[in-house]
Every structure is written in structure tokens, then in C-alpha cells.
Amino acid sequence: MTHLLVLVAPILIISLLRSYRSRSTAAPAPKPRPRRRAPVSFDAAAYGLVPRESLDPTRGGPPSPEHVRRQSQAVADAAWNGDWRTAATHVAAPGTDWDERWSRFELLRAIARRDDAWLTAWRAADPDNCDAAALEADLQVHRAWEIRGGGFAKEVPAENMARFRELLPAAIEAARRAALLDPENPAPWVVMVTAARGAQYKPEQFQPLWDGLVARAPHHYEGHWQGMQYWCAKWFGTNGRMMAFAEKAMDAAPAGSPLPGLYLHALSELEERKSGLPTGPAARARLAAVARALDAVRPEDDRLPGLRHLLAHHLGEAGMPAEALEQFRTIGRWCGSHVWSAQGDPVEAFHAARAEAVRNSGAQPLPPTLRTKNTDVSLHS
């Protein structure tokens, strides 16, 4: 059977899933910030930046390589045609690289959310497979949030909330059973940590789930993102507890991990709640450390572009315009990030932030021979 919906690169699939997740588990998005505009006279190319007319608001970063897109499509086509073994092999292939396995797990989730007959067949044929059992539990969590929606609790119809309350505990129990199938696999624990806040778990209930996760994958990126959400002020923590959690994760992250970027997400949570951002030398040192950490992340890591957008924004807010300018040069033409679209037109917001970084840093125009390094759009395609 030919499927009209073609799966594109995992970066896009995962981006869409994370967008769905944030809509499902967070309060309604804040109103756009006041629009800023760059001066008409601002010549981005003179400072090694992609010209405004070449900015692309449809993506936050470049598409994944063709071979990755083809591999993802092959996994999807096989699953939709009843072959679950290809999916099973794909998710297990990275071994104990748990972040990569979770990325592939999210790809399988995207495939199953369209048509999960292959997952049902997988569970029936191999009931002791932890990945399949965890994926089934994970789908229950996301379907529960779809029923609930992203509004405040008082805005959710009573019947939807009741169904939501029924599904999440069942999903947690399914994940607990999955965890017994492979004691080393953290995927069921990520599912439980994700479901815990919606299930109204108190801190003393949440802590064993968190301990179980980090015992298996101490630097799991998605697990830490979900843990940070639990400890933020809109759920079961405070601004201080959330920031302490993010800083601890950042400080413990190994070289090459994108986990220090969690600190940027914590800053964005503060911003959305209109809480004061950290200031002073220690706060600027934190951002500088995040920048160094991201420079060590593999360039092909699909989380990296989004983190650079957040970093550029927060460097600008922290009074570090020269450092922000370097991030904008690295980002290139891509401006399809929530941090810009939340301000209205993402192209204008992104362009205005670049102009501010240039003005506030006192940067001088580059010699003409150096201007094409980042302004050639073909370098960012």
C-alpha cells in the first residue's frame, strides 16, 4: 500500500512531536511579546549574517541528510505494511546509546500514531520485548494528553478529564511491566517520569521513578527535560527547584552531551511565567559554559539547532551581544524556532535580534572577502 503521508527526516518528526508534547503538557502559550523591528538600514551580510530576504522560517535548522530520511521512510513503510521486525531492529541498533535509542523510539511513536497495527502485531509476536511494551505505554500517555488538551484544568470538559485520569495510571502500570522485561532499558522509566505530573504524583511518588531512570541513563536528555517539567512552578516545584535541577544536570553532563541546553529551557520557563531571569556574573558564566558545551555536541545532533536559537536569545537578554552574534552566524538562515515565532513574525523577530546583537556589541562590518562565509545560502541548505 502506498501511503500519501511521507515521513520526512527525524529532525522534523521529533520537532513536531516536541511541539505536540509542549501543547499537551503545558499551560496555554503566552501572548506574543511586543514586536521589535530591525532598522531598514541594517545590512546583515556586512556582519557575516544571512540576508533577511534569504531567511527561512519553516525550519529551525537544516534538514537531515538524505540517507537518514530514506532510512526513516523505510522503517515507516515496513511498519505500515505489517513488518514490525524492521522497527524492532532499528530501535535496538544503537545498543546502550540511550539518547539515540530514544530518538528512534520517538520515530516509532510517530509511525504508530498514524497506524499502530504493526505495534499490536509486534506485542503479540514478542510479548517480552521491552521496547515494544514501552512504546505501547508511551502511546497511552500521549493519547491521554490528546484527550485532555493543553488548557488549564478548569477549562477541560469533565468527561475528558475523567478519561485522562483513567488513562495515565494505566499507562504508568504498563510502563512498570515493561521495565521488568529489560532491567537496563531506561525507556519505560522515561515514560513513567513523563506521565507522573499528569497523574498528580507527589514528590515522594515521583522520586523513585526519577531514581530508576538515572540509575539506567544518568544523562538522558528527554528524561531530564521531563524531570525539569515536573519541578517547574506550574506543576509540583518552584522556580528555584527547577533552576537547581537544570544546573545540576548541566554541571554533571559529559562532554559532547546536549544536556547543558536544559538550562536554556529552564530560563524560557521563567520567561513564560514572567519571572525574573538570573543576572550578574554567575548567570553570564552559565551561559558562556552552555555555549562551550554546545560547541562540543555533534553537528548532526537534531537538538542542536533549537538550543542555539534559545542560546542566542538568552545571550542577548543577558547583555552578551557579541556572544549572541556568534550564535546567529552559526545558525545561518534558519529562523523557524518558537523563541522567534512567539514574538510574532519569526523572520522579523530573528532579524531584529541579530540587529540588536550587532548594535550592542559594537561589531564592525567585516571585510568583503569574509562576508560570504555565512551569507552564502547554499551553505545552509
PyMOL commands that set and color helices and strands:
alter all, ss='L'
color gray80, all
select helices_A, chain A and resi 10-25+44-47+52-54+66-80+84-92+98-114+117-125+130-148+153-155+158-181+187-196+203-216+221-231+239-252+259-272+281-295+304-317+321-331+338-341+346-361+368-370+372-375+377-380
alter helices_A, ss='H'
color red, helices_A
deselect
rebuild
show_as cartoon
